[in-house]
């Protein structure tokens, strides 16, 4: 296949993660292969299986990464955010496709780009991935050790209900009980001499109060204080009763 035709069959994309590839150089008149890590944001050309084939900045051909066994040594300048444990090794798809679903970095949305197109025919995919473009499914953020969950609270026994105060009926009411329920105070006995008469209904009246004398009771003598005459004449003048003044000199 001619080189121009092959390049036209590739699709330009931008890496969203640091990716390991087999890069190539030229030394002593022959091509050399070495493992390299391309930084996220590097523009590459991928084939119909999604595998990077050309680095756009220099035109070097790229191949599948070779995963080394055992300990490896990283050489070269490290960029901010470079973490060896977060390097992505891209594997080619099972079969060729006609369109690649990638992320539009301008607005962080899914787009479908036709293989071999430079982006002029990008469109919204009919069946987009079931997650957001911003979701990091390859290298999720490490989970911080969470605080131990508090043990579930065991349902405590209900507090004992306070005993309700007994309903104490009025024993003097018609049809009242002969015995009061337990906890009810005994009825108060009225003080001697303070009982209300049988015909007293407890309601005040407009009639004046009259003092009823008990039969056979001897009225107490009225005490007369000095300066208080017993009687007055028709002109309102006091009349001498002939009783000597007990407090006169």
Secondary structure, 3 states (H helix, E strand, C coil): CCHHHHHHCCEEEECCCCEEEEEEEEECCEEEEEEEEECCCCEEEECCCCCEEEECCCCCECECCCCCCCCCCCCCCCCCCCCHHHCEECCCCCCCCCEEEEEECCCCEEEEEECCCCCCCCECCCCCCCCCCCCCCCCCCCCCCCCCCCCCCCCCCCCCCCCCCCCCCCCCCCCCCCCCCCCCCCCCCCCCCCCCCCCCCCCCCCCCCCCCCCCCCCCCCCCCCCCCCCCECCCCCECCCCCCCCCCC
